[in-house]
Amino acid sequence: ARALALAQWLESQPQVARVYHPGLASHPQHELAMRQQSGCGGAVVSFIVKGQGAAAARANAFATIDATRVCSITANLGDTKTTITHPASTSHGRLTEAQREAAGITQGMIRVAVGLEDLEDLKADLARGLDLLN
């Protein structure tokens, strides 16, 4: 529920270009995910920060990630604490840029595995970084 609420909040942020979470009606496989996951969308949220070109998007993603204090920066997605990562340079770092783009892994993408922290703390943590992008 926290992941879905965070995804909904991220969709309303002007610095965010796109949010991916199966619980969102905007997700292309929302209906299938809801049938398969008993109406839940899971704990992982991915979002793309805005930026003109790959270099700017990457810089904005890192600025957002680096500004967090509650989220742990890691490529591990399974924990009780919220983790945050930049997939293009971690989990998908060995792919070529073209392969990443084909998979939808842009330089501006950030992945968050929502843990047990308070939702308002997570929002404030991500807002700290997103506010740097204005």
C-alpha positions, 0 to 999 in steps of 0.5 A, a space after each residue: 500500500 505504501 508503494 502504491 501511495 508513493 507511486 501516486 504521489 510521484 505521478 503528481 510531481 512536476 519533475 517526474 516524466 513517468 512512473 511505473 507501478 502495476 497498481 497504477 491505472 496508468 501502468 500498461 499491464 495494470 488489469 493483468 497485474 491486479 488479477 495475478 497479484 490479488 489486487 496488490 501491485 508490489 513494493 517496487 516503484 520505478 520512475 523517470 525524472 525529466 532531463 533534456 537528453 541522456 546526460 541531463 536525465 542521468 545527472 538528475 537521477 543521481 541528484 535525486 538519489 544522492 539527496 535521499 537520507 531515508 532510502 539506502 542506495 543499493 542495487 538490492 531490492 529485497 529488504 525491510 528498509 527502502 532502497 533506491 538505485 539507478 538501474 542503468 548503472 547497476 542492474 542493467 549496467 552491462 547492457 549497451 545503451 541501445 539494449 537498455 533503451 529497448 527495455 525502457 531503462 533510461 538514464 533518468 530511471 530510478 527504482 525504489 523498493 519500498 520498505 517499512 518506513 513511514 510514507 511521509 518520510 519517504 515522500 519528504 526524502 524523495 522530494 528533497 532530491 526532486 526539488 533540486 531539479 527545479 
